[in-house]
Amino acid sequence: MELPVCEICAYTNNLCKNCKDKFKSGKINEIDIELSRILYSLAKHKNMDDVIVKRTINVDGLVVILVDSNPGILIGKQGRTIKRISQELGYKIRVINNKKNHKDQLSDLFWPIPILGVNDVFTLNEEYIKVRLPRNYAKRLPFSLDTLHQAASRLLDKKVKVIFE
């Protein structure tokens, strides 16, 4: 299991020098540390050896966990594992595979809403990604549009515009 913090820091309540430096520089945040501790405690009871957590994104009550492994391992059978993590963190959670392309990552973020298209837009002044969603799903968003917009921008490290067609 690979976590944002080392195994010793995940086991104890103190951070080692390396993890403190990561925290101060902004490479990891409070959610990363808390998630690592929860996953370490869950690993005693469940087989989570293949889980590789790269980073987390926290936006208005939504935590996006980026993994390099199979997200199904972290979600668990019938979603029990992720539900327990969500209850302990106190946030709603989306688990996204970091190795997928932009469209698949955005599809996982906006699920259950189908994505009509993802376009890279280049103008004279800016460059951004346009996410096109069906208009009849505008009222069925799992989170607020602003929350999803911010999460998508931080997920892709680019400016993202969401439009309904």
PyMOL commands that set and color helices and strands:
alter all, ss='L'
color gray80, all
select helices_A, chain A and resi 7-11+17-25+30-42+71-75+77-89+102-110+135-140+145-156
alter helices_A, ss='H'
color red, helices_A
select strands_A, chain A and resi 53-59+62-67+92-97+117-122+127-133+160-164
alter strands_A, ss='S'
color yellow, strands_A
deselect
rebuild
show_as cartoon
